[in-house]
Amino acid sequence: MAPKFQELSEKFLDVVFLKLDCNQENKPLAKELGIKVVPTLKILKDKKIVKEITGAKFDDLVLAIETVH
């Protein structure tokens, strides 16, 4: 999925993509963020979660970004 994020970051220059490794060290943060499935993609706008996508559904992610963008 990482190459797809790179592709999207080049298409949507004003969108910030962040990655959280849900390893043992970050488990408390993942729990706090409500991440139960990997990958979980959250789209925020004005500091609020406006869309969440679980699973590796690239087309759904593109559509969600375009909708929120």
N, C-alpha and C positions, 0 to 999 in steps of 0.2 A: 504494500500500500504506500510505502514511502515515496517511490517514484511518482505516484499519482499526486501526492501532496505537493511535490516539487512542481509538477505540471500546473496544478491549481494556483500555487503561489506566484507563478509567472503570468498567469491569466488574470488573477484578481490581486493587483498590486497593493490595494488598500486593505486587504484582509490579512490578519496575522494568524498563522498556524502554529499551534503549540502541541508538544507531545509530552505525555506523562507515562513513564515506564511504570507499570503496575507491579513492581517487584515488592519484595518483603519490606524494604525500606520505605516505599511510598504507599504501602497498604492503608495506613490511616487516612491519608489524603484522598486516595481513591474511594474509600468508604464515605468520607465526608462529602465527596462530589457525587455520590450515588452511582459509581461505576461498578456494574456487576458483570457486564459482558465486554469482551475485548474483540474488536475495537468498539469503543463508544465515542461518538463524535458529538460535540456540543457546540452550537452556534450561539454566540452572545452578541447582543447589540445593546448599547447604552448600559453595559455592565449587568445585563439580565439575560438568562438563558431563554432564547426564543425558539429553539429547535434542537431536538436530540435524535440522533440516528445510531442504532446499534447494528453491529455486523458490518461486513465489508461490502457495502452497497455503494459503489462509486457514483453511479448515475443518480442515486437518491441524494448523495452529498452535493453534487453539482447543482441539482434542481433546488435544493434547500438554500444553498449559497445565493443562487440567482434570485430566488424569491425574497430572501431577506435583504439582499444587497440593494 
